[in-house]
């Protein structure tokens, strides 16, 4: 952090407190800051615009000479839209106005370090039996994965849009990062945006930015990801969850390389490569009028399909071995083998959540392990008893929406569940969606509007959670009777 404001320097340590492996270095002047930058090579920089011996905004040019991918968060005491624009043009990651809160710094630090990791952590392909000790690895030697590797090689150097398709948890972000790291834009920015994680208004603002007063809560100008990432690569995850308005603006970026901020009139030109991903059936969404055909063709200049884990044969064994090695390092464990019965359970499970689910299950199992052998009892209950009894299955996966949440948690504790957090979140989401759908007698458009999500996103969540419109409508009719 380079800032001469004692207040900012005082809350800085609390701002990085949640990052266990992070160390905060501070400097009060440009000269002192540059010495620290060159000697310590930090992963993130919080930089004051006005310093005793110069302007921080001028310092960026010198910083970029030895670390072009360093996320720089500019801090200023004066709200100036012209200054914000100039900062973003010079490659700022974010631009914030004092006073700052601890929570604000924590959020900035976490997001900035995540972006730094996405750009720098190498995505390696498996090349034989030994697995690399660093970076993220695309593990697999099945024919399907070999084809994925070849497709990455074919398209990485071509400056075209890429659409990555596959079920949730198959590793689409890793493929996007591998394409970026092998492209001619690898020296520039890489930013990832989850389109399903934000409401329509917030997503539009996140991508294109907004002017002060553009909507309720827009108390200052915000520079969007497209503007930040000029000359770089943007990864749009869950692209099927974009609203029609956002789809039209993304289409314009692809066609004309132009857009306006929300609430703004100035036309901004950018040169950004778009890599997108989805687990949705875009062709069906097009038929239903929920996704633009012209945008689909623009995004799908080149398509890569990632197969689900259950169709990758012996890759499952390779992935289990990889995560065993990785979690031994990360958790300080010395698990050298997996019991035959535990391995049989892992190999017979269907893995609906694919690699993400496998990773989570093995991490939990490793935390439970007390010796050098991973035993069956260390595995999550859903893997040890994937089918369960009809009664317990119904109670766990389709709880009565009117049941008190405390009773649900009590029931999961009584069942000795080791996954209460995920189970409770799923229970709450099913309750919320079922309640709003009943309120609107199954009308998905009205329900989606009240929930603040797209109709396509609602349909996807309903499918994932096993919510049938007929059931919720019948429940609503019963209540009226």
C-alpha positions as CSV (number, residue, x, y, z in Angstrom):
1,X,0.0,0.0,0.0
2,X,1.4,3.4,-1.0
3,X,-0.5,6.2,0.8
4,X,0.5,9.0,3.1
5,X,-3.0,9.1,4.8
6,X,-2.5,7.6,8.3
7,X,-6.2,6.6,8.5
8,X,-5.9,4.4,5.4
9,X,-2.6,3.0,6.6
10,X,-4.2,2.2,10.0
11,X,-7.1,0.1,8.6
12,X,-4.9,-1.6,6.0
13,X,-3.8,-4.5,8.2
14,X,-7.5,-5.3,9.0
15,X,-8.2,-5.2,5.3
16,X,-5.9,-8.1,4.6
17,X,-6.6,-9.9,7.8
18,X,-8.7,-12.6,6.1
19,X,-6.0,-13.5,3.7
20,X,-4.0,-15.8,5.8
21,X,-0.9,-15.9,3.6
22,X,-0.9,-12.2,2.8
23,X,1.5,-9.6,4.2
24,X,0.9,-5.9,4.1
25,X,3.8,-3.6,3.1
26,X,3.2,0.1,3.4
27,X,5.0,3.2,2.1
28,X,4.2,6.9,2.5
29,X,5.8,8.2,-0.7
30,X,6.2,7.3,-4.4
31,X,10.0,6.9,-4.0
32,X,9.7,4.6,-1.0
33,X,6.9,2.7,-2.7
34,X,8.9,2.0,-5.8
35,X,11.8,0.6,-3.8
36,X,9.4,-1.8,-2.0
37,X,7.8,-2.7,-5.3
38,X,11.1,-3.7,-6.9
39,X,12.4,-5.5,-3.9
40,X,9.3,-7.4,-2.8
41,X,7.3,-8.0,-6.0
42,X,3.8,-7.7,-4.4
43,X,0.7,-9.4,-5.8
44,X,-1.6,-6.3,-5.3
45,X,-1.1,-2.6,-4.9
46,X,-3.3,0.0,-3.2
47,X,-2.1,3.3,-4.5
48,X,-3.0,6.9,-3.5
49,X,-3.6,9.3,-6.3
50,X,-1.9,12.2,-4.5
51,X,1.5,11.6,-2.8
52,X,3.9,14.0,-1.2
53,X,6.5,13.5,-4.0
54,X,4.2,13.1,-7.0
55,X,1.0,11.7,-8.4
56,X,0.3,8.0,-8.0
57,X,-1.3,7.9,-11.4
58,X,2.0,8.8,-13.0
59,X,3.7,6.0,-11.0
60,X,1.7,3.4,-12.9
61,X,3.7,3.8,-16.1
62,X,6.9,2.9,-14.2
63,X,5.2,0.0,-12.4
64,X,3.9,-1.4,-15.7
65,X,7.4,-1.7,-17.1
66,X,8.3,-4.6,-14.7
67,X,4.8,-6.0,-13.8
68,X,2.1,-5.4,-16.3
69,X,-0.4,-7.8,-14.6
70,X,-0.3,-6.3,-11.2
71,X,-3.8,-5.3,-10.0
72,X,-3.6,-1.6,-9.0
73,X,-6.4,-0.1,-6.9
74,X,-6.3,3.7,-7.0
75,X,-7.4,5.5,-3.8
76,X,-8.4,9.2,-3.9
77,X,-9.9,11.7,-1.6
78,X,-11.6,13.6,-4.4
79,X,-14.4,12.3,-6.6
80,X,-13.4,13.1,-10.1
81,X,-14.8,11.3,-13.1
82,X,-12.0,12.5,-15.4
83,X,-9.4,11.1,-13.0
84,X,-11.3,7.8,-12.8
85,X,-11.3,7.4,-16.5
86,X,-7.6,8.3,-16.8
87,X,-6.8,5.7,-14.1
88,X,-8.7,3.0,-15.9
89,X,-7.0,3.9,-19.2
90,X,-3.7,3.3,-17.4
91,X,-4.8,-0.2,-16.4
92,X,-6.2,0.3,-12.9
93,X,-8.0,-2.7,-11.5
94,X,-10.4,-0.5,-9.4
95,X,-10.8,3.2,-8.4
96,X,-12.2,4.0,-5.0
97,X,-12.9,7.2,-3.1
98,X,-12.1,7.9,0.6
99,X,-13.2,7.3,3.3
100,X,-12.7,3.6,3.1
101,X,-14.1,1.0,5.4
102,X,-12.4,-2.2,6.6
103,X,-15.0,-4.3,4.7
104,X,-14.4,-2.3,1.5
105,X,-10.6,-3.0,1.6
106,X,-11.2,-6.6,2.5
107,X,-13.5,-7.0,-0.6
108,X,-11.0,-5.2,-2.9
109,X,-8.1,-7.2,-1.6
110,X,-9.9,-10.6,-2.0
111,X,-11.1,-9.8,-5.5
112,X,-7.8,-8.3,-6.6
113,X,-5.7,-11.3,-5.4
114,X,-8.2,-13.7,-7.0
115,X,-7.7,-11.9,-10.3
116,X,-4.0,-11.9,-9.9
117,X,-4.1,-15.7,-9.4
118,X,-6.3,-16.2,-12.5
119,X,-3.7,-14.4,-14.6
120,X,-0.5,-15.9,-13.1
121,X,-1.3,-19.4,-11.8
122,X,-0.3,-21.6,-14.7
123,X,-2.8,-24.1,-16.2
124,X,-0.8,-27.1,-17.1
125,X,-1.8,-30.1,-19.2
126,X,-1.0,-33.6,-17.8
127,X,2.0,-35.0,-19.8
128,X,2.5,-38.5,-18.3
129,X,2.3,-40.1,-14.9
130,X,3.9,-37.4,-12.9
131,X,1.7,-34.4,-12.0
132,X,3.3,-30.9,-11.7
133,X,3.6,-29.6,-8.1
134,X,2.5,-26.0,-8.9
135,X,-0.3,-24.3,-10.7
136,X,-3.6,-25.8,-11.7
137,X,-3.7,-28.9,-13.8
138,X,-6.1,-30.2,-16.5
139,X,-5.9,-33.8,-15.5
140,X,-6.9,-36.6,-17.9
141,X,-5.7,-38.8,-20.6
142,X,-9.0,-40.1,-21.9
143,X,-9.7,-39.7,-25.6
144,X,-12.3,-37.0,-24.8
145,X,-9.7,-34.9,-22.8
146,X,-7.0,-35.4,-25.4
147,X,-9.4,-33.8,-27.9
148,X,-10.0,-30.9,-25.5
149,X,-6.2,-30.3,-25.3
150,X,-5.9,-30.3,-29.1
151,X,-8.8,-27.8,-29.4
152,X,-7.1,-25.5,-26.9
153,X,-4.0,-25.6,-29.0
154,X,-5.9,-25.0,-32.2
155,X,-7.8,-21.9,-31.0
156,X,-5.5,-20.3,-28.3
157,X,-3.5,-18.3,-30.8
158,X,-6.5,-17.3,-32.9
159,X,-8.1,-14.1,-31.8
160,X,-11.7,-15.4,-32.0
161,X,-14.5,-15.9,-29.5
162,X,-14.7,-19.3,-27.8
163,X,-17.7,-21.0,-26.3
164,X,-16.9,-23.7,-23.7
165,X,-19.8,-26.1,-22.9
166,X,-20.3,-28.7,-20.3
167,X,-22.0,-29.6,-17.1
168,X,-21.3,-27.6,-13.9
169,X,-18.0,-28.4,-12.3
170,X,-16.3,-29.9,-15.4
171,X,-13.5,-27.3,-15.4
172,X,-14.6,-24.7,-17.9
173,X,-12.7,-21.8,-16.2
174,X,-9.5,-23.8,-16.3
175,X,-9.9,-24.3,-20.1
176,X,-10.6,-20.5,-20.5
177,X,-7.4,-19.7,-18.5
178,X,-5.4,-22.2,-20.6
179,X,-6.6,-20.5,-23.8
180,X,-5.7,-17.1,-22.4
181,X,-2.3,-18.1,-21.2
182,X,-1.4,-19.5,-24.6
183,X,-2.8,-16.5,-26.6
184,X,-1.0,-13.4,-27.8
185,X,-3.0,-11.4,-25.2
186,X,-1.4,-13.3,-22.3
187,X,0.6,-10.2,-21.4
188,X,-2.6,-8.3,-20.8
189,X,-5.5,-8.5,-18.4
190,X,-7.8,-11.6,-17.8
191,X,-11.0,-11.0,-15.9
192,X,-13.7,-13.5,-15.1
193,X,-17.4,-12.6,-14.5
194,X,-20.1,-15.1,-13.3
195,X,-23.2,-14.0,-15.1
196,X,-25.5,-16.1,-12.9
197,X,-24.2,-14.6,-9.7
198,X,-25.5,-11.1,-10.3
199,X,-28.9,-9.5,-10.9
200,X,-29.6,-8.0,-14.3
201,X,-28.8,-4.5,-13.2
202,X,-25.6,-5.4,-11.3
203,X,-24.4,-7.6,-14.2
204,X,-24.9,-4.8,-16.7
205,X,-23.0,-2.4,-14.4
206,X,-20.3,-4.9,-13.8
207,X,-19.6,-5.5,-17.5
208,X,-20.2,-1.9,-18.9
209,X,-19.9,0.4,-15.9
210,X,-22.3,3.1,-14.9
211,X,-22.5,6.8,-14.5
212,X,-23.3,8.5,-11.2
213,X,-27.1,8.5,-10.7
214,X,-27.8,5.9,-13.4
215,X,-29.9,3.9,-10.9
216,X,-30.8,3.7,-7.2
217,X,-27.6,3.3,-5.3
218,X,-25.3,4.5,-8.1
219,X,-23.7,7.2,-6.0
220,X,-20.5,7.4,-8.0
221,X,-19.2,6.5,-11.5
222,X,-18.1,2.9,-11.9
223,X,-15.8,1.6,-14.7
224,X,-16.9,-1.8,-16.0
225,X,-14.9,-5.0,-16.8
226,X,-14.9,-4.4,-20.6
227,X,-13.3,-1.0,-20.1
228,X,-10.8,-2.3,-17.5
229,X,-9.9,-5.2,-19.8
230,X,-9.1,-3.4,-23.0
231,X,-6.6,-5.4,-25.1
232,X,-7.1,-8.3,-22.7
233,X,-9.5,-11.3,-22.3
234,X,-12.8,-11.5,-20.5
235,X,-14.3,-14.9,-19.4
236,X,-18.1,-14.8,-19.2
237,X,-19.1,-17.8,-17.1
238,X,-22.8,-18.9,-17.2
239,X,-23.4,-16.7,-20.2
240,X,-26.9,-18.3,-20.7
241,X,-28.1,-16.4,-17.6
242,X,-27.7,-12.9,-19.2
243,X,-30.8,-10.8,-19.6
244,X,-32.0,-9.8,-23.1
245,X,-30.7,-6.2,-22.6
246,X,-27.2,-7.4,-21.5
247,X,-27.2,-9.9,-24.4
248,X,-27.8,-7.1,-26.9
249,X,-24.9,-5.0,-25.4
250,X,-22.5,-7.9,-25.4
251,X,-23.5,-8.5,-29.1
252,X,-22.6,-4.9,-29.9
253,X,-19.2,-5.3,-28.3
254,X,-18.5,-8.4,-30.4
255,X,-19.8,-6.7,-33.6
256,X,-18.6,-3.1,-33.3
257,X,-16.3,-3.1,-30.2
258,X,-18.3,-0.3,-28.8
259,X,-20.7,0.3,-25.8
260,X,-22.0,3.0,-23.4
261,X,-21.9,2.9,-19.7
262,X,-25.3,2.5,-18.0
263,X,-26.8,5.9,-17.8
264,X,-24.1,7.4,-20.1
265,X,-23.9,8.8,-23.6
266,X,-20.2,8.6,-24.3
267,X,-19.4,5.7,-26.7
268,X,-16.4,3.7,-25.5
269,X,-14.3,1.6,-27.9
270,X,-12.6,-1.5,-26.7
271,X,-10.7,-4.4,-28.1
272,X,-11.4,-7.4,-25.9
273,X,-11.4,-11.2,-26.6
274,X,-14.5,-12.9,-25.2
275,X,-14.4,-16.5,-23.9
276,X,-17.7,-17.7,-22.6
277,X,-19.0,-20.8,-20.9
278,X,-22.4,-22.4,-20.1
279,X,-24.0,-25.5,-18.9
280,X,-27.3,-24.5,-20.4
281,X,-29.0,-25.8,-23.5
282,X,-28.6,-22.6,-25.6
283,X,-30.3,-24.1,-28.6
284,X,-33.5,-24.7,-26.6
285,X,-33.2,-21.2,-25.0
286,X,-33.1,-19.8,-28.6
287,X,-36.2,-21.8,-29.5
288,X,-37.9,-20.5,-26.4
289,X,-37.0,-16.9,-27.2
290,X,-34.6,-16.6,-24.2
291,X,-31.3,-16.3,-25.9
292,X,-30.4,-14.3,-29.1
293,X,-29.5,-16.4,-32.1
294,X,-27.1,-13.7,-33.5
295,X,-25.3,-13.6,-30.1
296,X,-25.0,-17.4,-30.0
297,X,-23.3,-17.4,-33.5
298,X,-20.9,-14.6,-32.4
299,X,-20.0,-16.3,-29.2
300,X,-19.7,-19.7,-30.8
301,X,-17.0,-19.0,-33.4
302,X,-15.2,-22.0,-31.9
303,X,-16.8,-24.5,-29.5
304,X,-15.1,-26.7,-26.9
305,X,-17.1,-29.4,-25.1
306,X,-16.0,-30.7,-21.7
307,X,-17.3,-34.2,-21.0
308,X,-18.8,-35.0,-17.6
309,X,-16.6,-36.9,-15.2
310,X,-18.8,-40.1,-15.4
311,X,-17.9,-40.4,-19.1
312,X,-14.1,-40.0,-18.7
313,X,-13.2,-43.6,-17.7
314,X,-9.9,-43.9,-15.9
315,X,-9.5,-40.2,-15.7
316,X,-11.4,-40.5,-12.4
317,X,-8.5,-42.5,-10.9
318,X,-6.0,-39.9,-12.1
319,X,-8.0,-37.1,-10.6
320,X,-8.4,-38.9,-7.2
321,X,-4.6,-39.4,-7.2
322,X,-4.0,-35.7,-8.1
323,X,-6.2,-34.4,-5.3
324,X,-4.6,-36.8,-2.9
325,X,-1.2,-35.3,-3.7
326,X,-2.5,-31.8,-3.7
327,X,-4.4,-32.0,-0.4
328,X,-1.4,-33.7,1.3
329,X,0.6,-30.6,0.5
330,X,-2.1,-28.1,1.4
331,X,-3.4,-29.7,4.5
332,X,-0.1,-31.0,5.9
333,X,-1.4,-34.6,5.6
334,X,0.5,-37.8,4.8
335,X,-2.3,-40.0,3.3
336,X,-0.4,-42.4,1.1
337,X,-3.2,-44.7,-0.1
338,X,-7.0,-45.2,-0.4
339,X,-8.6,-48.3,1.1
340,X,-10.0,-50.6,-1.6
341,X,-13.6,-50.2,-0.3
342,X,-13.2,-46.4,-0.3
343,X,-11.9,-46.5,-3.8
344,X,-14.8,-48.6,-4.9
345,X,-17.3,-46.1,-3.5
346,X,-15.5,-43.2,-5.2
347,X,-15.5,-45.1,-8.6
348,X,-19.1,-46.2,-8.4
349,X,-20.5,-42.7,-7.5
350,X,-22.0,-40.8,-10.4
351,X,-20.5,-37.4,-9.5
352,X,-23.3,-35.1,-10.7
353,X,-21.2,-32.1,-9.6
354,X,-18.2,-33.5,-11.6
355,X,-14.7,-32.4,-10.7
356,X,-15.8,-29.6,-8.4
357,X,-17.8,-32.2,-6.3
358,X,-14.9,-34.7,-6.4
359,X,-12.5,-32.0,-5.1
360,X,-14.8,-31.0,-2.3
361,X,-15.5,-34.6,-1.2
362,X,-11.8,-35.5,-1.1
363,X,-10.9,-32.4,0.8
364,X,-13.5,-33.2,3.5
365,X,-12.3,-36.8,3.5
366,X,-8.7,-35.8,3.9
367,X,-9.6,-33.5,6.8
368,X,-11.3,-36.5,8.5
369,X,-8.4,-38.9,7.9
370,X,-6.3,-39.7,10.9
371,X,-3.8,-42.1,9.4
372,X,-2.0,-42.9,6.2
373,X,-4.9,-44.7,4.6
374,X,-8.1,-43.0,3.5
375,X,-10.9,-45.2,4.9
376,X,-14.6,-45.4,3.7
377,X,-15.9,-43.7,6.9
378,X,-13.9,-40.6,6.0
379,X,-16.0,-40.1,2.8
380,X,-19.1,-37.9,2.8
381,X,-22.4,-39.7,3.6
382,X,-23.9,-39.2,0.2
383,X,-20.9,-41.1,-1.3
384,X,-21.1,-43.9,1.3
385,X,-24.9,-44.2,0.8
386,X,-25.6,-42.6,-2.6
387,X,-29.1,-43.9,-2.8
388,X,-30.2,-44.1,0.9
389,X,-33.6,-45.2,2.1
390,X,-36.7,-43.8,0.4
391,X,-37.8,-42.0,3.5
392,X,-34.5,-40.3,4.2
393,X,-34.0,-39.4,0.6
394,X,-37.4,-37.6,0.5
395,X,-36.8,-35.8,3.7
396,X,-33.3,-34.7,2.8
397,X,-33.8,-33.6,-0.8
398,X,-37.4,-32.5,-0.9
399,X,-38.2,-31.0,2.5
400,X,-41.6,-29.4,3.1
401,X,-41.1,-25.7,2.2
402,X,-43.1,-24.7,5.3
403,X,-40.8,-26.6,7.7
404,X,-38.9,-24.4,10.1
405,X,-35.2,-24.1,9.2
406,X,-34.1,-24.9,12.8
407,X,-36.0,-28.2,12.5
408,X,-34.3,-29.0,9.3
409,X,-30.8,-28.3,10.7
410,X,-31.7,-30.3,13.8
411,X,-32.6,-33.2,11.6
412,X,-29.4,-33.1,9.6
413,X,-27.4,-32.9,12.9
414,X,-29.2,-35.9,14.2
415,X,-28.3,-37.8,10.9
416,X,-24.6,-36.9,11.6
417,X,-24.4,-35.1,8.3
418,X,-21.0,-33.7,7.3
419,X,-22.4,-31.4,4.7
420,X,-24.9,-29.2,6.6
421,X,-23.8,-25.9,5.0
422,X,-24.5,-27.0,1.4
423,X,-27.6,-29.0,2.4
424,X,-29.1,-26.0,4.3
425,X,-28.4,-23.6,1.4
426,X,-30.1,-26.0,-1.0
427,X,-33.0,-26.3,1.4
428,X,-33.4,-22.5,1.7
429,X,-33.2,-22.0,-2.1
430,X,-35.8,-24.7,-2.7
431,X,-38.1,-23.1,-0.1
432,X,-37.7,-19.6,-1.6
433,X,-38.3,-20.6,-5.2
434,X,-41.2,-22.8,-4.3
435,X,-42.8,-20.1,-2.2
436,X,-42.6,-17.4,-4.9
437,X,-43.8,-19.8,-7.6
438,X,-46.8,-20.8,-5.5
439,X,-47.5,-17.1,-4.9
440,X,-47.7,-16.6,-8.7
441,X,-49.5,-19.9,-9.4
442,X,-46.5,-21.2,-11.3
443,X,-46.0,-18.2,-13.6
444,X,-42.3,-18.3,-14.1
445,X,-42.0,-14.8,-15.6
446,X,-43.6,-13.1,-12.6
447,X,-41.7,-15.3,-10.2
448,X,-38.3,-14.5,-11.9
449,X,-39.1,-10.7,-11.8
450,X,-39.8,-10.8,-8.1
451,X,-36.7,-12.9,-7.4
452,X,-34.6,-10.5,-9.4
453,X,-33.2,-13.2,-11.7
454,X,-33.8,-14.1,-15.4
455,X,-36.5,-16.6,-16.4
456,X,-33.9,-18.8,-17.8
457,X,-31.9,-18.8,-14.6
458,X,-35.1,-19.6,-12.7
459,X,-35.8,-22.6,-15.0
460,X,-32.3,-23.8,-14.6
461,X,-32.5,-23.6,-10.7
462,X,-35.9,-25.4,-10.8
463,X,-34.4,-28.2,-12.8
464,X,-31.3,-28.5,-10.6
465,X,-33.5,-28.5,-7.4
466,X,-36.2,-30.8,-8.8
467,X,-39.0,-28.2,-8.5
468,X,-42.0,-29.0,-10.8
469,X,-44.4,-26.3,-11.6
470,X,-47.3,-28.8,-11.4
471,X,-46.4,-29.5,-7.8
472,X,-46.2,-25.9,-6.6
473,X,-49.4,-25.0,-8.4
474,X,-51.2,-27.9,-6.8
475,X,-49.8,-26.8,-3.4
476,X,-51.1,-23.3,-4.0
477,X,-54.6,-24.6,-4.9
478,X,-54.7,-26.8,-1.8
479,X,-53.9,-23.7,0.3
480,X,-56.8,-21.8,-1.3
481,X,-59.2,-24.7,-0.6
